[in-house]
Amino acid sequence: MSELAFSKSSHTFVNKLLDLDNEINAEIIGKDKSAEEIYQMYFDRLSLYEKSSILPLNERDKLLLQDKKEDIYVELKLFKFKQDMKEQLDNIVIHLDTLKKNLNLG
């Protein structure tokens, strides 16, 4: 395969992968999903990029996909942090309600 054809096919594949990733990301952003569904969508996105890392792509496209995968990983970590914070806040509210009830009874 000529260098030009290789570069073009690599670029075409990357564009299709990015389009698919954008569709999945739009689902995460656009609809009410459970945390588990969102986690799964992040894992699916990461899996796409991980699988693409073994394909014969030109160096520029490989770097682009690696950067995108790292961005998604950061997004996932931020989402997890947000979920953990929500859980902690919910627990604080429960404890505050319990304390309030105990103070009212005593």
KELUM-222359 format. One line per field, with one value per residue: y, z, x of N, C-alpha, C in turn; residue number from 0. Coordinates in steps of 0.05 Angstrom, whole numbers. Each point is the difference from the previous one (the first is absolute). Example, Ala and Ser with C-alpha at 12.3 -4.5 7.8 and 13.67 -1.06 7.14 Angstrom:
n_c2: [-114_21]
n_c3: [156_-14]
n_c1: [264_-7]
ca_c2: [24_24]
ca_c3: [0_1]
ca_c1: [-18_16]
c_c2: [24_22]
c_c3: [0_14]
c_c1: [18_-15]
nr: [0_1]
This chain:
n_c2: [-23_19_17_10_-24_-7_23_-3_-26_7_21_-16_-20_18_11_-24_-6_23_-5_-25_9_18_-21_-16_19_4_-26_2_20_-12_-22_-4_-6_-25_2_-24_11_22_-14_-15_23_9_-23_3_26_-5_-20_18_18_-16_-9_26_-2_-23_18_-7_20_23_10_19_-19_-15_22_6_-25_0_24_-9_-22_15_15_-22_-9_24_0_-25_8_21_-17_-18_20_9_-25_-2_24_-7_-22_13_17_-20_-12_23_2_-25_4_21_-14_-20_17_11_-25_-7_23_-4_-25_10]
n_c3: [0_-16_5_-23_-12_11_-6_-24_-2_10_-15_-19_8_4_-23_-10_11_-8_-23_2_7_-18_-14_9_-4_-23_0_8_-16_-20_13_14_10_7_24_4_-12_14_22_-7_-5_22_12_-13_7_25_0_-12_17_20_-11_-4_24_-6_-10_-25_16_-15_4_-18_-14_3_-3_-21_-7_4_-12_-19_0_1_-19_-13_5_-6_-22_-3_5_-16_-17_3_-1_-21_-9_6_-10_-20_0_2_-18_-14_6_-6_-21_-5_4_-15_-17_3_-1_-20_-9_6_-10_-19_1_3]
n_c1: [17_-7_20_-8_-2_23_11_-11_6_23_1_-9_15_20_-7_-2_23_10_-12_9_24_-2_-9_19_18_-13_1_26_5_-12_4_-22_24_-1_11_-12_-21_4_4_-21_-12_10_-7_-24_-1_8_-19_-16_9_-5_-22_-4_11_-12_-16_7_5_-2_23_-7_-12_22_15_-15_0_27_2_-16_14_21_-11_-8_24_8_-16_8_25_-5_-12_20_17_-14_0_26_2_-15_13_22_-9_-8_23_11_-16_5_26_-1_-14_18_20_-12_-6_25_6_-18_10_24]
ca_c2: [23_24_17_18_-16_-8_24_6_-20_4_24_-6_-16_17_17_-17_-6_25_4_-19_9_23_-10_-11_22_14_-15_5_28_8_-14_-9_-28_-7_1_-24_2_19_-14_-19_15_8_-24_-6_19_-7_-25_6_11_-21_-19_13_4_-22_1_14_27_18_10_22_-11_-14_20_12_-19_-3_24_-2_-21_12_20_-15_-11_22_4_-21_4_22_-10_-16_18_12_-20_-4_24_-2_-21_11_20_-14_-11_23_8_-21_3_25_-5_-17_17_19_-15_-6_25_6_-19_2]
ca_c3: [0_-2_24_-2_5_29_16_-5_14_28_7_-3_23_24_-1_7_29_14_-3_17_27_4_4_27_18_0_17_28_6_-8_12_28_1_27_2_-12_-29_-8_3_-22_-24_2_-5_-28_-15_4_-14_-28_-4_7_-23_-23_4_-12_-29_-14_-7_-1_26_8_8_26_21_4_15_27_15_5_20_26_7_10_26_19_3_17_27_10_4_25_22_4_12_28_15_3_20_26_7_7_27_19_3_16_28_11_6_24_22_4_12_27_16_3_18_26]
ca_c1: [-17_17_0_-23_-24_1_-7_-28_-16_4_-16_-28_-7_0_-24_-24_2_-7_-29_-14_5_-17_-28_-2_3_-25_-19_7_-7_-27_-23_2_10_10_29_11_-2_21_26_3_5_28_17_-2_16_29_6_4_27_20_1_12_28_15_-3_21_-8_23_9_-17_-26_4_2_-27_-17_10_-8_-29_-4_8_-21_-23_7_-2_-29_-10_9_-16_-27_1_3_-26_-18_9_-8_-29_-5_9_-19_-25_5_0_-28_-13_9_-12_-29_-1_6_-23_-22_8_-2_-28_-12_13]
c_c2: [25_17_18_-16_-8_24_7_-19_3_24_-5_-17_17_18_-16_-6_24_6_-19_8_25_-7_-11_22_17_-14_4_27_5_-12_-6_-29_-5_1_-24_0_19_-12_-19_14_10_-23_-9_18_-6_-25_5_10_-20_-19_13_3_-22_1_15_28_17_12_22_-9_-16_19_13_-19_-4_24_-1_-20_11_21_-15_-11_22_6_-21_4_24_-8_-16_18_14_-19_-5_23_0_-20_10_22_-12_-12_21_9_-20_3_25_-3_-17_16_19_-15_-7_24_7_-19_3_25]
c_c3: [0_26_0_7_30_17_-2_15_30_9_-2_24_25_0_7_30_16_-2_18_30_6_4_28_21_1_16_29_8_-2_14_29_0_29_-1_-12_-30_-10_3_-24_-26_0_-6_-29_-17_3_-15_-30_-6_6_-23_-24_3_-13_-31_-13_-10_-2_28_11_10_26_23_6_16_28_18_6_22_28_9_12_27_21_5_18_29_13_6_26_24_7_13_29_17_6_22_28_10_9_28_21_6_18_30_13_6_25_25_7_13_29_18_6_20_29_14]
c_c1: [18_-4_-25_-26_-1_-9_-29_-18_2_-17_-30_-9_-2_-25_-25_0_-8_-30_-16_3_-18_-29_-4_1_-26_-22_5_-11_-30_-24_4_7_8_30_13_0_22_28_5_6_29_19_-1_17_30_8_4_28_22_3_13_30_17_-1_23_-10_25_5_-18_-27_2_1_-26_-18_9_-8_-30_-6_7_-21_-24_5_-2_-30_-12_7_-16_-28_-1_3_-27_-20_7_-8_-30_-7_7_-20_-27_3_0_-29_-15_8_-11_-30_-3_6_-23_-23_7_-1_-28_-14_10_-7]
nr: [0_1_2_3_4_5_6_7_8_9_10_11_12_13_14_15_16_17_18_19_20_21_22_23_24_25_26_27_28_29_30_31_32_33_34_35_36_37_38_39_40_41_42_43_44_45_46_47_48_49_50_51_52_53_54_55_56_57_58_59_60_61_62_63_64_65_66_67_68_69_70_71_72_73_74_75_76_77_78_79_80_81_82_83_84_85_86_87_88_89_90_91_92_93_94_95_96_97_98_99_100_101_102_103_104_105]
